Amino acid sequence: MSKEQKEYLKKLKKEKYIIFFFQLLIIFTFLFLWEELSSKGIISSFIYSSPSRILKTINSLIINNNLFIHIWITLKETIISFVLGISMGFIIACLLYEFKLFAKVIDPFLTMLNSLPKVALGPLIIIIFGANIKSVIIMALLINLITSIITIYNGFIRTNEFELKLFETLNATKGQTLLYLIIPSSYQTIISSFKLCIAQTLVGVIMGEFLVSKAGIGYLIVYGKQIFNLDLVMTGIILLAILSYLLYKLVITLENKLLRQK
Amino acid sequence: MNNIIKIKNISKKYRNKNGEIDAIKNIDLEINQGEIISLIGPSGCGKSTLLSIIANIDKDFKGTINKDKNIKIAYMLQNDALLPFLTVYENILLSLKIKKCISKDKIDYINYLLKIYNLEEFKNSYPSSLSGGMRQRVALIRTLALKPDILLLDEPFSALDGKFRLLISDDVYQIAKKENITVILVTHNLEEAITLSDKVIVLTKRPSSIKKVINININKPTIYEKRIDTKFNYYFDELWKALDLNE
Protein backbone atom coordinates (compact mmCIF):
# COMPACT_ATOMS: atom_id res chain seq x y z
CA MET A 1 0.00 0.00 0.00
CA SER A 2 1.41 3.41 -0.96
CA LYS A 3 1.97 6.15 1.59
CA GLU A 4 -0.71 8.31 -0.07
CA GLN A 5 -3.25 5.46 0.07
CA LYS A 6 -2.48 4.92 3.77
CA GLU A 7 -3.01 8.60 4.44
CA TYR A 8 -6.24 8.57 2.49
CA LEU A 9 -7.55 5.63 4.54
CA LYS A 10 -6.44 7.34 7.73
CA LYS A 11 -8.34 10.47 6.68
CA LEU A 12 -11.49 8.41 6.04
CA LYS A 13 -11.19 6.73 9.44
CA LYS A 14 -10.69 10.08 11.15
CA GLU A 15 -13.77 11.49 9.45
CA LYS A 16 -15.77 8.47 10.64
CA TYR A 17 -14.67 9.06 14.26
CA ILE A 18 -15.49 12.77 14.03
CA ILE A 19 -19.00 12.01 12.76
CA PHE A 20 -19.52 9.42 15.51
CA PHE A 21 -18.24 11.83 18.14
CA PHE A 22 -20.68 14.57 17.09
CA GLN A 23 -23.55 12.11 16.94
CA LEU A 24 -22.82 11.04 20.54
CA LEU A 25 -22.42 14.67 21.53
CA ILE A 26 -25.88 15.51 20.17
CA ILE A 27 -27.45 12.57 22.05
CA PHE A 28 -25.75 13.33 25.35
CA THR A 29 -26.40 17.08 25.12
CA PHE A 30 -30.06 16.36 24.44
CA LEU A 31 -30.30 13.92 27.36
CA PHE A 32 -28.38 16.26 29.67
CA LEU A 33 -30.55 19.29 28.83
CA TRP A 34 -33.71 17.21 29.15
CA GLU A 35 -32.66 15.92 32.57
CA GLU A 36 -31.51 19.35 33.81
CA LEU A 37 -34.58 21.26 32.59
CA SER A 38 -36.83 18.63 34.10
CA SER A 39 -35.06 18.42 37.48
CA LYS A 40 -34.97 22.23 37.80
CA GLY A 41 -38.68 22.38 37.04
CA ILE A 42 -38.26 24.48 33.87
CA ILE A 43 -40.24 21.83 32.00
CA SER A 44 -42.83 19.64 33.69
CA SER A 45 -41.30 16.26 34.50
CA PHE A 46 -44.83 14.85 34.80
CA ILE A 47 -45.62 15.66 31.17
CA TYR A 48 -42.19 15.51 29.53
CA SER A 49 -40.67 12.91 31.87
CA SER A 50 -36.85 12.79 32.04
CA PRO A 51 -34.05 10.36 31.16
CA SER A 52 -33.71 9.24 34.79
CA ARG A 53 -37.46 8.61 35.12
CA ILE A 54 -37.37 6.67 31.82
CA LEU A 55 -34.50 4.54 33.16
CA LYS A 56 -36.51 3.87 36.31
CA THR A 57 -39.52 2.85 34.22
CA ILE A 58 -37.36 0.53 32.10
CA ASN A 59 -35.93 -0.95 35.29
CA SER A 60 -39.36 -1.60 36.74
CA LEU A 61 -40.47 -3.16 33.46
CA ILE A 62 -37.45 -5.47 33.62
CA ILE A 63 -38.18 -6.36 37.26
CA ASN A 64 -41.79 -7.16 36.36
CA ASN A 65 -40.49 -9.27 33.49
CA ASN A 66 -42.46 -7.20 30.97
CA LEU A 67 -39.96 -5.24 28.90
CA PHE A 68 -38.65 -7.96 26.62
CA ILE A 69 -42.13 -9.44 26.14
CA HIS A 70 -43.40 -6.10 24.80
CA ILE A 71 -40.35 -5.61 22.59
CA TRP A 72 -40.55 -9.19 21.34
CA ILE A 73 -44.25 -8.88 20.45
CA THR A 74 -43.72 -5.69 18.42
CA LEU A 75 -40.65 -7.25 16.79
CA LYS A 76 -42.53 -10.45 15.94
CA GLU A 77 -45.47 -8.55 14.44
CA THR A 78 -43.07 -6.35 12.45
CA ILE A 79 -41.08 -9.30 11.05
CA ILE A 80 -44.22 -11.25 10.07
CA SER A 81 -45.81 -8.17 8.44
CA PHE A 82 -42.55 -7.25 6.68
CA VAL A 83 -42.00 -10.72 5.20
CA LEU A 84 -45.65 -10.99 4.18
CA GLY A 85 -45.65 -7.46 2.71
CA ILE A 86 -42.54 -8.04 0.60
CA SER A 87 -43.49 -11.52 -0.62
CA MET A 88 -47.13 -10.64 -1.37
CA GLY A 89 -46.00 -7.38 -2.99
CA PHE A 90 -43.60 -9.33 -5.20
CA ILE A 91 -46.22 -11.90 -6.24
CA ILE A 92 -48.88 -9.25 -6.96
CA ALA A 93 -46.35 -7.14 -8.93
CA CYS A 94 -45.53 -10.26 -11.04
CA LEU A 95 -49.24 -10.84 -11.70
CA LEU A 96 -49.76 -7.19 -12.64
CA TYR A 97 -46.84 -7.40 -15.05
CA GLU A 98 -48.04 -10.63 -16.61
CA PHE A 99 -51.64 -9.50 -16.95
CA LYS A 100 -51.46 -5.91 -18.20
CA LEU A 101 -55.23 -5.63 -18.58
CA PHE A 102 -55.64 -6.64 -14.93
CA ALA A 103 -53.07 -3.98 -14.01
CA LYS A 104 -55.07 -1.34 -15.87
CA VAL A 105 -58.30 -2.50 -14.20
CA ILE A 106 -56.95 -2.28 -10.65
CA ASP A 107 -54.81 0.83 -11.14
CA PRO A 108 -57.40 3.32 -9.78
CA PHE A 109 -58.09 1.03 -6.81
CA LEU A 110 -54.39 0.86 -5.96
CA THR A 111 -54.15 4.65 -6.16
CA MET A 112 -57.22 4.97 -3.95
CA LEU A 113 -55.87 2.49 -1.36
CA ASN A 114 -52.48 4.19 -1.44
CA SER A 115 -53.92 7.59 -0.58
CA LEU A 116 -56.56 6.36 1.88
CA PRO A 117 -55.63 6.98 5.55
CA LYS A 118 -55.52 3.32 6.62
CA VAL A 119 -56.30 4.11 10.24
CA ALA A 120 -59.87 4.79 9.07
CA LEU A 121 -60.17 1.07 8.42
CA GLY A 122 -59.17 0.25 12.01
CA PRO A 123 -62.68 -0.28 13.44
CA LEU A 124 -63.61 -2.47 10.50
CA ILE A 125 -60.45 -4.59 10.91
CA ILE A 126 -61.18 -5.11 14.63
CA ILE A 127 -64.73 -6.27 13.88
CA ILE A 128 -63.63 -8.64 11.11
CA PHE A 129 -60.42 -10.09 12.59
CA GLY A 130 -60.93 -9.50 16.32
CA ALA A 131 -58.73 -7.76 18.88
CA ASN A 132 -55.63 -9.87 18.33
CA ILE A 133 -52.30 -10.09 16.50
CA LYS A 134 -54.11 -10.79 13.20
CA SER A 135 -55.59 -7.29 13.19
CA VAL A 136 -52.17 -5.74 13.88
CA ILE A 137 -50.65 -7.64 10.96
CA ILE A 138 -53.56 -6.73 8.65
CA MET A 139 -53.14 -3.06 9.56
CA ALA A 140 -49.38 -3.24 8.83
CA LEU A 141 -50.05 -5.06 5.55
CA LEU A 142 -52.56 -2.42 4.48
CA ILE A 143 -49.79 0.13 4.83
CA ASN A 144 -46.72 -1.72 3.52
CA LEU A 145 -48.28 -3.88 0.81
CA ILE A 146 -49.36 -1.08 -1.53
CA THR A 147 -45.91 0.51 -1.29
CA SER A 148 -44.10 -2.74 -2.02
CA ILE A 149 -46.43 -3.55 -4.96
CA ILE A 150 -45.97 -0.10 -6.51
CA THR A 151 -42.18 -0.03 -5.95
CA ILE A 152 -41.56 -3.52 -7.35
CA TYR A 153 -43.99 -3.07 -10.26
CA ASN A 154 -42.34 0.23 -11.20
CA GLY A 155 -39.00 -1.60 -11.22
CA PHE A 156 -40.50 -4.21 -13.57
CA ILE A 157 -41.85 -1.68 -16.07
CA ARG A 158 -38.54 0.19 -16.19
CA THR A 159 -36.79 -2.82 -17.79
CA ASN A 160 -34.49 -1.84 -20.67
CA GLU A 161 -36.49 -1.70 -23.93
CA PHE A 162 -33.68 -3.26 -26.00
CA GLU A 163 -33.46 -6.21 -23.63
CA LEU A 164 -37.22 -6.64 -23.91
CA LYS A 165 -36.93 -6.49 -27.69
CA LEU A 166 -34.26 -9.21 -27.55
CA PHE A 167 -36.66 -11.51 -25.71
CA GLU A 168 -39.31 -10.67 -28.29
CA THR A 169 -36.94 -11.63 -31.11
CA LEU A 170 -36.29 -14.94 -29.36
CA ASN A 171 -40.06 -15.47 -29.22
CA ALA A 172 -39.74 -15.92 -25.44
CA THR A 173 -42.91 -16.70 -23.50
CA LYS A 174 -44.25 -14.22 -20.94
CA GLY A 175 -43.06 -16.51 -18.15
CA GLN A 176 -39.54 -16.78 -19.61
CA THR A 177 -39.34 -12.99 -19.98
CA LEU A 178 -40.39 -12.55 -16.36
CA LEU A 179 -38.04 -15.21 -15.03
CA TYR A 180 -34.92 -14.54 -17.09
CA LEU A 181 -35.21 -10.78 -17.61
CA ILE A 182 -37.74 -8.79 -15.61
CA ILE A 183 -37.06 -10.24 -12.14
CA PRO A 184 -33.25 -10.34 -12.37
CA SER A 185 -33.12 -6.82 -13.87
CA SER A 186 -35.29 -5.50 -11.04
CA TYR A 187 -33.21 -7.21 -8.34
CA GLN A 188 -31.84 -3.90 -7.08
CA THR A 189 -35.30 -2.30 -6.96
CA ILE A 190 -36.74 -5.30 -5.13
CA ILE A 191 -33.96 -5.19 -2.53
CA SER A 192 -34.29 -1.39 -2.19
CA SER A 193 -38.00 -1.79 -1.52
CA PHE A 194 -37.04 -3.53 1.77
CA LYS A 195 -35.96 -0.16 3.17
CA LEU A 196 -39.27 1.52 2.35
CA CYS A 197 -41.22 -1.48 3.53
CA ILE A 198 -39.62 -1.78 6.99
CA ALA A 199 -40.41 1.85 7.86
CA GLN A 200 -44.01 1.47 6.68
CA THR A 201 -44.40 -1.84 8.49
CA LEU A 202 -43.45 -0.29 11.84
CA VAL A 203 -45.98 2.51 11.29
CA GLY A 204 -48.65 -0.12 10.58
CA VAL A 205 -47.72 -2.32 13.54
CA ILE A 206 -47.76 0.55 16.03
CA MET A 207 -51.02 1.82 14.56
CA GLY A 208 -52.45 -1.69 14.92
CA GLU A 209 -51.20 -1.96 18.50
CA PHE A 210 -52.78 1.41 19.32
CA LEU A 211 -56.10 0.05 18.11
CA VAL A 212 -56.30 -3.49 19.38
CA SER A 213 -53.36 -5.05 21.13
CA LYS A 214 -52.84 -6.16 24.73
CA ALA A 215 -49.05 -6.13 24.46
CA GLY A 216 -46.23 -4.54 22.47
CA ILE A 217 -44.58 -1.14 22.46
CA GLY A 218 -47.62 0.51 20.90
CA TYR A 219 -49.72 -0.94 23.70
CA LEU A 220 -47.29 0.45 26.33
CA ILE A 221 -47.72 3.93 24.88
CA VAL A 222 -51.54 3.73 24.77
CA TYR A 223 -51.70 2.14 28.23
CA GLY A 224 -49.40 4.84 29.62
CA LYS A 225 -51.71 7.51 28.18
CA GLN A 226 -54.81 5.84 29.63
CA ILE A 227 -53.42 5.71 33.19
CA PHE A 228 -51.73 9.10 32.77
CA ASN A 229 -48.28 7.59 33.29
CA LEU A 230 -46.35 9.73 30.85
CA ASP A 231 -43.05 8.14 31.89
CA LEU A 232 -44.37 4.96 30.34
CA VAL A 233 -45.42 6.86 27.18
CA MET A 234 -41.95 8.37 26.82
CA THR A 235 -40.32 5.00 27.54
CA GLY A 236 -42.42 3.48 24.75
CA ILE A 237 -41.40 6.23 22.34
CA ILE A 238 -37.70 5.85 23.18
CA LEU A 239 -37.88 2.04 22.84
CA LEU A 240 -39.64 2.46 19.51
CA ALA A 241 -37.01 4.92 18.25
CA ILE A 242 -34.23 2.48 19.18
CA LEU A 243 -36.07 -0.51 17.66
CA SER A 244 -36.84 1.27 14.40
CA TYR A 245 -33.23 2.43 14.07
CA LEU A 246 -31.92 -1.09 14.68
CA LEU A 247 -34.40 -2.64 12.23
CA TYR A 248 -33.52 -0.06 9.58
CA LYS A 249 -29.80 -0.75 10.07
CA LEU A 250 -30.46 -4.50 9.86
CA VAL A 251 -32.35 -4.08 6.58
CA ILE A 252 -29.58 -1.86 5.14
CA THR A 253 -26.97 -4.51 6.10
CA LEU A 254 -29.10 -7.23 4.52
CA GLU A 255 -29.59 -5.08 1.41
CA ASN A 256 -25.86 -4.40 1.04
CA LYS A 257 -25.06 -8.08 1.54
CA LEU A 258 -27.59 -9.18 -1.08
CA LEU A 259 -26.46 -6.53 -3.58
CA ARG A 260 -22.80 -7.45 -3.09
CA GLN A 261 -23.57 -11.11 -3.75
CA LYS A 262 -25.04 -10.26 -7.15
CA MET B 1 -31.32 -21.97 -56.08
CA ASN B 2 -34.13 -22.94 -53.68
CA ASN B 3 -36.44 -20.32 -52.26
CA ILE B 4 -36.14 -20.45 -48.49
CA ILE B 5 -38.83 -17.84 -47.98
CA LYS B 6 -41.55 -16.40 -50.22
CA ILE B 7 -43.21 -13.16 -49.21
CA LYS B 8 -46.44 -12.51 -51.07
CA ASN B 9 -48.34 -9.25 -51.09
CA ILE B 10 -47.46 -8.17 -47.57
CA SER B 11 -49.20 -5.05 -46.27
CA LYS B 12 -49.14 -3.62 -42.79
CA LYS B 13 -51.01 -0.75 -41.14
CA TYR B 14 -50.23 0.92 -37.82
CA ARG B 15 -53.25 1.86 -35.81
CA ASN B 16 -53.81 4.39 -33.05
CA LYS B 17 -56.71 6.44 -31.70
CA ASN B 18 -56.38 8.97 -34.51
CA GLY B 19 -56.56 6.45 -37.33
CA GLU B 20 -54.51 4.11 -39.48
CA ILE B 21 -51.16 4.63 -41.14
CA ASP B 22 -49.98 2.45 -44.01
CA ALA B 23 -46.50 1.17 -43.14
CA ILE B 24 -45.94 -1.43 -45.86
CA LYS B 25 -47.89 -1.88 -49.09
CA ASN B 26 -47.90 -4.95 -51.32
CA ILE B 27 -44.38 -6.25 -50.92
CA ASP B 28 -43.45 -9.41 -52.84
CA LEU B 29 -40.07 -10.97 -52.21
CA GLU B 30 -38.45 -14.31 -52.88
CA ILE B 31 -35.29 -15.09 -50.97
CA ASN B 32 -33.02 -17.95 -51.88
CA GLN B 33 -31.16 -20.26 -49.53
CA GLY B 34 -27.75 -18.85 -48.63
CA GLU B 35 -28.45 -15.46 -50.16
CA ILE B 36 -27.53 -12.23 -48.40
CA ILE B 37 -29.97 -9.44 -49.11
CA SER B 38 -30.03 -5.88 -47.83
CA LEU B 39 -33.09 -3.72 -47.30
CA ILE B 40 -32.33 -0.08 -47.78
CA GLY B 41 -34.62 2.94 -47.82
CA PRO B 42 -35.56 6.20 -46.07
CA SER B 43 -35.81 6.29 -42.26
CA GLY B 44 -39.10 5.03 -40.94
CA CYS B 45 -40.08 3.39 -44.22
CA GLY B 46 -40.88 0.07 -42.55
CA LYS B 47 -37.67 -1.97 -43.00
CA SER B 48 -37.58 -3.11 -39.38
CA THR B 49 -41.32 -3.78 -39.49
CA LEU B 50 -40.76 -6.12 -42.42
CA LEU B 51 -38.08 -7.97 -40.40
CA SER B 52 -40.46 -8.27 -37.44
CA ILE B 53 -43.08 -9.77 -39.75
CA ILE B 54 -40.60 -12.29 -41.17
CA ALA B 55 -39.43 -13.15 -37.62
CA ASN B 56 -43.04 -13.81 -36.60
CA ILE B 57 -42.88 -11.12 -33.90
CA ASP B 58 -45.42 -8.93 -35.65
CA LYS B 59 -48.44 -11.02 -36.60
CA ASP B 60 -50.81 -8.19 -37.47
CA PHE B 61 -50.36 -7.94 -41.26
CA LYS B 62 -52.02 -8.89 -44.54
CA GLY B 63 -50.49 -11.23 -47.09
CA THR B 64 -48.65 -14.52 -46.79
CA ILE B 65 -45.17 -15.67 -45.90
CA ASN B 66 -44.31 -19.13 -47.16
CA LYS B 67 -41.50 -20.85 -45.39
CA ASP B 68 -40.79 -24.31 -44.10
CA LYS B 69 -42.10 -24.88 -40.56
CA ASN B 70 -38.74 -26.18 -39.41
CA ILE B 71 -36.80 -23.18 -40.57
CA LYS B 72 -34.93 -21.53 -37.72
CA ILE B 73 -34.84 -17.74 -37.71
CA ALA B 74 -32.51 -15.68 -35.53
CA TYR B 75 -32.69 -11.94 -35.12
CA MET B 76 -29.87 -9.57 -34.21
CA LEU B 77 -30.58 -6.02 -33.10
CA GLN B 78 -28.72 -2.73 -33.38
CA ASN B 79 -28.26 -2.72 -29.61
CA ASP B 80 -26.30 -5.71 -28.35
CA ALA B 81 -28.85 -6.07 -25.50
CA LEU B 82 -26.39 -8.08 -23.39
CA LEU B 83 -27.89 -8.58 -19.95
CA PRO B 84 -25.59 -6.84 -17.45
CA PHE B 85 -26.22 -9.37 -14.69
CA LEU B 86 -25.09 -12.37 -16.78
CA THR B 87 -21.56 -13.28 -17.83
CA VAL B 88 -20.58 -13.41 -21.49
CA TYR B 89 -21.10 -17.17 -21.56
CA GLU B 90 -24.43 -17.00 -19.74
CA ASN B 91 -25.58 -14.29 -22.17
CA ILE B 92 -24.75 -16.54 -25.10
CA LEU B 93 -26.47 -19.54 -23.54
CA LEU B 94 -29.58 -17.44 -22.92
CA SER B 95 -30.86 -17.78 -26.49
CA LEU B 96 -30.52 -21.58 -26.31
CA LYS B 97 -32.16 -21.65 -22.88
CA ILE B 98 -35.17 -19.68 -24.14
CA LYS B 99 -35.49 -21.80 -27.27
CA LYS B 100 -34.97 -24.90 -25.09
CA CYS B 101 -32.36 -26.30 -27.45
CA ILE B 102 -29.17 -26.67 -25.41
CA SER B 103 -27.13 -29.53 -26.84
CA LYS B 104 -23.50 -30.62 -26.79
CA ASP B 105 -23.30 -29.76 -30.44
CA LYS B 106 -24.32 -26.19 -29.85
CA ILE B 107 -22.09 -25.79 -26.79
CA ASP B 108 -19.13 -26.95 -28.88
CA TYR B 109 -20.13 -24.49 -31.58
CA ILE B 110 -20.29 -21.65 -29.02
CA ASN B 111 -16.84 -22.54 -27.73
CA TYR B 112 -15.54 -22.62 -31.31
CA LEU B 113 -17.00 -19.17 -32.04
CA LEU B 114 -15.62 -17.76 -28.78
CA LYS B 115 -12.22 -19.03 -29.81
CA ILE B 116 -12.21 -17.67 -33.35
CA TYR B 117 -13.44 -14.27 -32.15
CA ASN B 118 -10.79 -14.15 -29.38
CA LEU B 119 -13.40 -13.99 -26.65
CA GLU B 120 -12.52 -17.20 -24.85
CA GLU B 121 -10.70 -15.46 -22.02
CA PHE B 122 -13.69 -13.16 -21.45
CA LYS B 123 -16.13 -16.05 -21.15
CA ASN B 124 -16.70 -15.44 -17.45
CA SER B 125 -16.49 -11.65 -17.60
CA TYR B 126 -19.49 -9.37 -17.36
CA PRO B 127 -20.50 -7.29 -20.43
CA SER B 128 -19.52 -4.03 -18.70
CA SER B 129 -15.85 -5.00 -19.00
CA LEU B 130 -16.01 -5.42 -22.82
CA SER B 131 -15.53 -2.86 -25.58
CA GLY B 132 -18.38 -2.01 -27.97
CA GLY B 133 -16.97 -4.24 -30.70
CA MET B 134 -16.50 -7.18 -28.33
CA ARG B 135 -20.02 -6.80 -27.01
CA GLN B 136 -21.45 -6.87 -30.53
CA ARG B 137 -19.43 -10.01 -31.27
CA VAL B 138 -20.90 -11.65 -28.17
CA ALA B 139 -24.36 -10.67 -29.43
CA LEU B 140 -23.45 -12.19 -32.79
CA ILE B 141 -22.36 -15.47 -31.15
CA ARG B 142 -25.59 -15.49 -29.11
CA THR B 143 -27.52 -15.20 -32.39
CA LEU B 144 -25.41 -17.74 -34.27
CA ALA B 145 -25.55 -20.23 -31.39
CA LEU B 146 -29.08 -21.04 -32.51
CA LYS B 147 -27.63 -22.32 -35.80
CA PRO B 148 -30.24 -20.39 -37.76
CA ASP B 149 -31.21 -20.97 -41.37
CA ILE B 150 -32.18 -17.32 -41.69
CA LEU B 151 -30.38 -14.51 -39.94
CA LEU B 152 -32.21 -11.20 -39.63
CA LEU B 153 -29.94 -8.25 -38.93
CA ASP B 154 -31.48 -4.92 -37.94
CA GLU B 155 -28.69 -2.36 -38.34
CA PRO B 156 -26.44 -4.50 -36.16
CA PHE B 157 -23.24 -2.58 -36.84
CA SER B 158 -24.53 0.99 -36.69
CA ALA B 159 -23.35 1.61 -33.13
CA LEU B 160 -19.78 0.59 -33.99
CA ASP B 161 -16.95 2.75 -35.25
CA GLY B 162 -15.16 2.27 -38.60
CA LYS B 163 -12.69 -0.56 -38.06
CA PHE B 164 -14.88 -2.70 -35.83
CA ARG B 165 -17.79 -2.17 -38.15
CA LEU B 166 -15.79 -3.58 -41.06
CA LEU B 167 -14.39 -6.45 -38.97
CA ILE B 168 -17.74 -7.57 -37.60
CA SER B 169 -19.56 -7.25 -40.90
CA ASP B 170 -16.82 -9.44 -42.37
CA ASP B 171 -17.36 -11.95 -39.52
CA VAL B 172 -21.03 -12.13 -40.49
CA TYR B 173 -20.25 -12.39 -44.19
CA GLN B 174 -17.71 -15.19 -43.74
CA ILE B 175 -19.85 -17.26 -41.40
CA ALA B 176 -23.00 -16.82 -43.52
CA LYS B 177 -21.21 -17.93 -46.68
CA LYS B 178 -19.43 -20.82 -44.92
CA GLU B 179 -22.56 -22.18 -43.28
CA ASN B 180 -24.95 -21.28 -46.10
CA ILE B 181 -27.06 -19.04 -43.85
CA THR B 182 -29.60 -16.75 -45.52
CA VAL B 183 -29.18 -13.19 -44.29
CA ILE B 184 -31.63 -10.29 -44.45
CA LEU B 185 -29.91 -7.08 -43.42
CA VAL B 186 -31.53 -3.74 -42.69
CA THR B 187 -29.04 -0.92 -43.10
CA HIS B 188 -28.70 2.76 -43.90
CA ASN B 189 -25.12 2.30 -44.97
CA LEU B 190 -24.73 1.98 -48.76
CA GLU B 191 -21.19 0.63 -48.44
CA GLU B 192 -22.32 -2.11 -46.09
CA ALA B 193 -25.24 -3.01 -48.35
CA ILE B 194 -22.98 -3.35 -51.41
CA THR B 195 -20.10 -5.23 -49.80
CA LEU B 196 -22.21 -7.69 -47.81
CA SER B 197 -25.07 -8.46 -50.14
CA ASP B 198 -25.87 -10.54 -53.17
CA LYS B 199 -28.94 -8.39 -53.71
CA VAL B 200 -29.98 -4.93 -52.48
CA ILE B 201 -33.68 -4.14 -52.21
CA VAL B 202 -34.42 -0.42 -52.32
CA LEU B 203 -37.65 0.51 -50.59
CA THR B 204 -39.75 3.64 -51.13
CA LYS B 205 -40.73 5.99 -48.33
CA ARG B 206 -43.77 5.05 -46.22
CA PRO B 207 -45.91 3.17 -47.11
CA SER B 208 -42.98 1.18 -48.31
CA SER B 209 -42.97 -0.92 -51.42
CA ILE B 210 -40.11 -2.25 -53.51
CA LYS B 211 -38.65 0.47 -55.69
CA LYS B 212 -35.69 -1.33 -57.18
CA VAL B 213 -33.75 -4.57 -56.84
CA ILE B 214 -30.04 -4.35 -57.56
CA ASN B 215 -28.09 -7.59 -57.95
CA ILE B 216 -24.55 -7.23 -56.70
CA ASN B 217 -21.85 -9.17 -58.38
CA ILE B 218 -18.45 -8.49 -56.88
CA ASN B 219 -16.67 -11.79 -56.73
CA LYS B 220 -14.22 -11.24 -53.88
CA PRO B 221 -13.73 -13.29 -50.69
CA THR B 222 -13.70 -10.47 -48.11
CA ILE B 223 -15.60 -7.28 -47.42
CA TYR B 224 -12.39 -5.28 -47.60
CA GLU B 225 -11.53 -6.61 -51.06
CA LYS B 226 -15.07 -5.93 -52.26
CA ARG B 227 -14.77 -2.38 -51.00
CA ILE B 228 -11.65 -1.66 -53.09
CA ASP B 229 -12.94 -3.45 -56.19
CA THR B 230 -13.57 -1.20 -59.21
CA LYS B 231 -17.20 -2.40 -59.48
CA PHE B 232 -17.96 -0.95 -56.05
CA ASN B 233 -18.29 2.62 -57.35
CA TYR B 234 -20.68 1.51 -60.07
CA TYR B 235 -23.03 -0.11 -57.56
CA PHE B 236 -22.69 2.83 -55.22
CA ASP B 237 -23.81 5.15 -58.01
CA GLU B 238 -26.75 2.86 -58.89
CA LEU B 239 -27.90 2.78 -55.29
CA TRP B 240 -27.42 6.50 -54.82
CA LYS B 241 -29.67 7.22 -57.79
CA ALA B 242 -32.24 4.65 -56.69
CA LEU B 243 -32.49 6.17 -53.24
CA ASP B 244 -33.30 9.62 -54.69
CA LEU B 245 -32.66 11.86 -51.71
CA ASN B 246 -35.16 14.44 -52.92
CA GLU B 247 -37.98 11.94 -52.65
Chai-1 contact restraints between the chains, C-beta under 6 A:
chainA,res_idxA,chainB,res_idxB,connection_type,confidence,min_distance_angstrom,max_distance_angstrom,comment,restraint_id
A,F162,B,N79,contact,1.0,0.0,6.0,A-B,restraint_1
A,F162,B,A81,contact,1.0,0.0,6.0,A-B,restraint_2
A,E163,B,A81,contact,1.0,0.0,6.0,A-B,restraint_3
A,L166,B,A81,contact,1.0,0.0,6.0,A-B,restraint_4
A,E168,B,I57,contact,1.0,0.0,6.0,A-B,restraint_5
A,T169,B,Y75,contact,1.0,0.0,6.0,A-B,restraint_6
A,L170,B,S95,contact,1.0,0.0,6.0,A-B,restraint_7
A,L170,B,I98,contact,1.0,0.0,6.0,A-B,restraint_8
A,A172,B,I98,contact,1.0,0.0,6.0,A-B,restraint_9
A,Q176,B,I98,contact,1.0,0.0,6.0,A-B,restraint_10
A,P184,B,F85,contact,1.0,0.0,6.0,A-B,restraint_11
